[in-house]
Each structure stands twice: as structure tokens, then as C-alpha cells.
Amino acid sequence: MVAAGFKLHKIRASRPFGERLRRARKRLGVDLIEAELATKIRAKYLEALENEDFEVLPNDIYVKGFVITYAKYLKLDPEKFFNLFLKQRSAVAYSQPANFLVKKTKTAKSFILSPKILTIFFVAVLSILAISYVTIGVYNFTSVPQLEIFTPVNNSATADEIVNITGKTEESSRLFINKQSVSIGESGNFQLELSLQNGINTIVVTSEGRNNRISSKIIIVERKMKTASGQ
């Protein structure tokens, strides 16, 4: 029995967010593929909205655009449906925290130094050392010793009877000046005083390395006779 002045109304149960979207789409007579082509939203996201499968949806920035665009396409109130989406999503998150809030993350695989990896590493290091050793050995075997002459200058002239020959070569080499053995000092430096003859003097400096490779320098020095002044 109803009291006077009151009308009896049927109370409709509120339809879920996703179900309303699905019914609106069916009223338009389109399927998800057609809706995708019209809205430029992938069908799997439209289906996720209708099924309220919120875990499938991307970041909220994109989801807001999806909901508003899809609602407009279905001739629904965009803002109203976006608020309904937020409400429904919160309800799902509250009732199913394990499925909605907890996201699966890929666990980083820990790097384990297994015996196999260690073996490969040591073999690689030994290979590099062996190659380096062979390369250095080949270089030392095929290269000629360094030889540099500081004094005298080639094609120079002097009135002195003695010329001071200085230069530098490798400490491990043997040095000869005009076939005369010369000692090599610290850092490969050498020095020798050599008597000059009148006229052209040819000085040959030879450095012989441990691999019997030879470097040679030829210096021409002219000795000019001094003339008595005033004659």
C-alpha cells in the first residue's frame, strides 16, 4: 500500500560502465573493427573498456583520450562516462587489488660467473696476451734500430782538426763509427771525437740491433786549411 501523495517508481539498477559502452555500440550497429577504424583506437583497447579489463589499457594519459573519444563516437556524454570510468576502475581496484594494482615486473636476471664463463674469459685474455707478445716480437725482429745524429751537420765545413760526433740510438744496439766500436751511454746517447784529414771526410755511423738489423748514417765534413792572417 502506498501513502497518499507519493508515486511508486521502479528503481533501475545502474548498468556497469563497460556494459553501457557495449549496448551503445550495438545500438549504432557497428562491431569493434568498425569502431576502431572510426575512432583510431585499437580494437583490443575498445574491447578492454567494454569488458572493464583495465589491466590491458595503457597509461592513464592515453586512457582518458580513449574513453572521451569512444563516448563521443557512441553519442554518449564524454565527461560523464570518463567519471564513470574512474569510479568503476576504482571499484575494481578495491575489490581485486591483486589483479589490478599489482603489476607484474620482469625480474632482472642476475649475472652469474659460471665456470664456463670464467674459462671463456681467461682463454680470451690469454689469447690477447699471446697475440700482443707475437706482434711485439715480430716488430722487434723486423724493425731497424733508431739512429739520430746531433753533430756534426751533414755537408758542413770546419777548420778544426777534430770533430765531435754526438747522437742517440737504442741502448741495446751496438754502435760503430767508421768501423770503430763506440760505447752507448744512458738513454742511448753516444759521443766520439774523430780526427779529420784535410779535404773531404766521410763519416759512417752504424747501429746494429739485437736482431742484426742495421741503421746507418753518412756524414760529410770538409776540413779547410787555416790561412795565416796578413799574408
KOLVEXNU-959404 format. One record per residue (C-alpha): x, y, z; residue in three letters. Coordinates in steps of 0.2 Angstrom, whole numbers, padded with zeros to 4 digits, always signed. Each point is the difference from the previous one (the first is absolute). Example, Ala and Ser with C-alpha at 12.3 -4.5 7.8 and 13.67 -1.06 7.14 Angstrom:
BEGIN
+0062-0022+0039Ala +0006+0017-0003Ser 
***
This chain:
BEGIN
+0000+0000+0000Met +0007+0017-0005Val -0003+0016+0011Ala -0010+0014-0007Ala +0011+0013-0010Gly +0013-0012-0005Phe +0003-0009-0017Lys +0008-0017-0002Leu +0015+0000-0011His +0010-0015-0006Lys +0018+0001+0006Ile +0012-0005-0014Arg +0016-0008+0004Ala +0014+0010-0007Ser +0008-0008-0015Arg +0019-0003+0001Pro +0011+0012-0010Phe +0006-0013-0012Gly -0018-0007-0003Glu -0006+0018-0004Arg +0014+0002-0013Leu -0004-0017-0008Arg -0019+0003-0001Arg +0003+0018-0008Ala +0011-0008-0013Arg -0013-0013-0004Lys -0013+0013-0002Arg +0011+0008-0013Leu +0001-0017-0009Gly +0019+0000-0001Val +0013-0013+0006Asp +0017+0003+0008Leu +0009+0000-0016Ile -0011+0014-0007Glu +0001+0010+0016Ala +0019-0002-0001Glu +0001+0007-0018Leu -0012+0015+0006Ala +0009+0004+0016Thr +0018-0005-0004Lys +0000-0009+0016Ile +0006-0018-0001Arg -0014-0013+0002Ala +0008-0009+0014Lys +0000+0016+0010Tyr -0019+0003-0004Leu -0003-0018+0005Glu +0009+0003+0016Ala -0011+0015+0004Leu -0016-0010-0003Glu +0006-0015+0010Asn +0007+0012+0014Glu +0017-0009-0002Asp +0010+0014+0006Phe +0016-0009+0001Glu +0001+0000-0019Val -0001+0019-0002Leu +0016+0011-0002Pro +0004+0015+0010Asn -0014+0011+0008Asp +0005+0014-0012Ile -0005-0010-0015Tyr -0015-0009+0009Val -0008+0017+0003Lys +0001+0004-0019Gly -0007-0018-0004Phe -0015+0002+0011Val -0005+0018-0005Ile +0003-0005-0019Thr -0010-0016+0001Tyr -0014+0008+0010Ala -0002+0014-0013Lys +0000-0013-0014Tyr -0014-0009+0009Leu -0009+0016+0003Lys +0002-0001+0019Leu +0005+0014+0012Asp +0019+0000+0000Pro +0003+0008+0017Glu -0014-0010+0008Lys +0007-0017-0007Phe +0018+0005+0005Phe -0005+0003+0018Asn -0010-0016-0001Leu +0016-0009-0006Phe +0010+0007+0014Leu -0013-0006+0013Lys -0001-0017-0008Gln +0018-0002-0001Arg +0002+0005+0018Ser -0013-0013+0005Ala +0009-0014-0009Val +0017+0005+0007Ala -0008+0000+0018Tyr -0008-0017-0003Ser +0014-0008-0009Gln +0016+0008+0006Pro +0011-0015-0005Ala -0006+0000-0018Asn -0001+0019-0003Phe +0013+0009+0011Leu +0014-0013+0000Val +0009+0001-0017Lys +0011-0014-0005Lys +0018+0006-0002Thr +0013-0010-0009Lys +0013-0004+0013Thr +0018+0004-0006Ala +0010-0016-0003Lys +0015+0000+0011Ser +0016-0002-0008Phe +0009-0015+0006Ile +0018-0004-0003Leu -0001-0018-0004Ser +0016-0011-0003Pro -0004+0001-0019Lys +0000+0019+0000Ile +0016+0001+0010Leu +0008-0013-0012Thr -0005+0010-0015Ile +0006+0017+0008Phe +0017-0007+0005Phe +0002-0008-0017Val -0004+0017-0008Ala +0012+0009+0011Val +0014-0013-0004Leu -0003+0001-0018Ser +0001+0019+0000Ile +0016-0001+0010Leu +0007-0013-0012Ala -0004+0011-0016Ile +0008+0015+0008Ser +0016-0009+0005Tyr +0001-0007-0018Val -0003+0017-0008Thr +0013+0009+0011Ile +0012-0014-0004Gly -0003+0001-0018Val +0002+0019+0001Tyr +0017-0001+0009Asn +0006-0013-0012Phe -0004+0009-0016Thr +0003+0018+0006Ser +0017+0009-0002Val +0007+0009+0015Pro -0003+0019+0002Gln +0015+0010-0004Leu +0002+0019+0001Glu +0015+0011-0003Ile +0001+0017+0010Phe +0017+0006-0006Thr +0008+0003-0011Pro -0012+0006-0014Val +0001-0009-0016Asn +0009+0009-0014Asn +0008+0012+0012Ser +0017+0008+0000Ala +0013+0003+0014Thr +0018+0006+0002Ala +0002-0011+0016Asp +0010-0016+0000Glu -0012-0009+0011Ile -0019-0002-0002Val -0012-0005+0015Asn -0013-0012-0006Ile -0015-0002+0011Thr -0017-0009-0002Gly -0012-0012+0007Lys -0005-0018-0004Thr -0008-0015+0010Glu +0009-0005+0016Glu +0000-0018-0006Ser +0009+0003-0016Ser +0018-0001-0005Arg +0007+0016-0007Leu +0014+0003-0013Phe +0008+0016-0007Ile +0011-0003-0014Asn +0000-0019+0005Lys +0007+0006+0018Gln -0011-0007+0014Ser -0008+0014+0011Val -0007-0002+0017Ser -0019+0005+0002Ile -0004+0009+0016Gly -0016+0003+0010Glu -0016+0002-0011Ser +0010-0005-0015Gly +0011+0016-0002Asn +0017-0002-0007Phe +0015+0012-0003Gln +0017-0002-0009Leu +0014+0012-0005Glu +0006-0004-0018Leu +0016+0007-0008Ser -0003+0008-0017Leu +0011+0000-0015Gln +0002+0014-0012Asn -0014+0001-0013Gly -0015-0011+0000Ile -0003-0012+0014Asn -0014-0014+0000Thr -0006-0005+0016Ile -0011-0016+0001Val -0010-0003+0016Val -0008-0017+0001Thr -0012-0007+0014Ser -0003-0019+0000Glu -0015-0006+0010Gly -0002-0017+0009Arg -0009-0007-0015Asn +0016+0005-0011Asn -0010+0013-0009Arg +0010+0015-0004Ile -0003+0019-0001Ser +0014+0011-0008Ser +0003+0018-0002Lys +0013+0008-0011Ile +0007+0017+0004Ile +0011+0011-0011Ile +0012+0012+0009Val +0012+0011-0010Glu +0016+0005+0009Arg +0007+0017-0006Lys +0018+0005+0003Met +0002+0015+0011Lys +0009+0015-0009Thr +0012+0011+0009Ala -0008+0017+0002Ser +0009+0015-0008Gly +0009-0011-0013Gln 
***
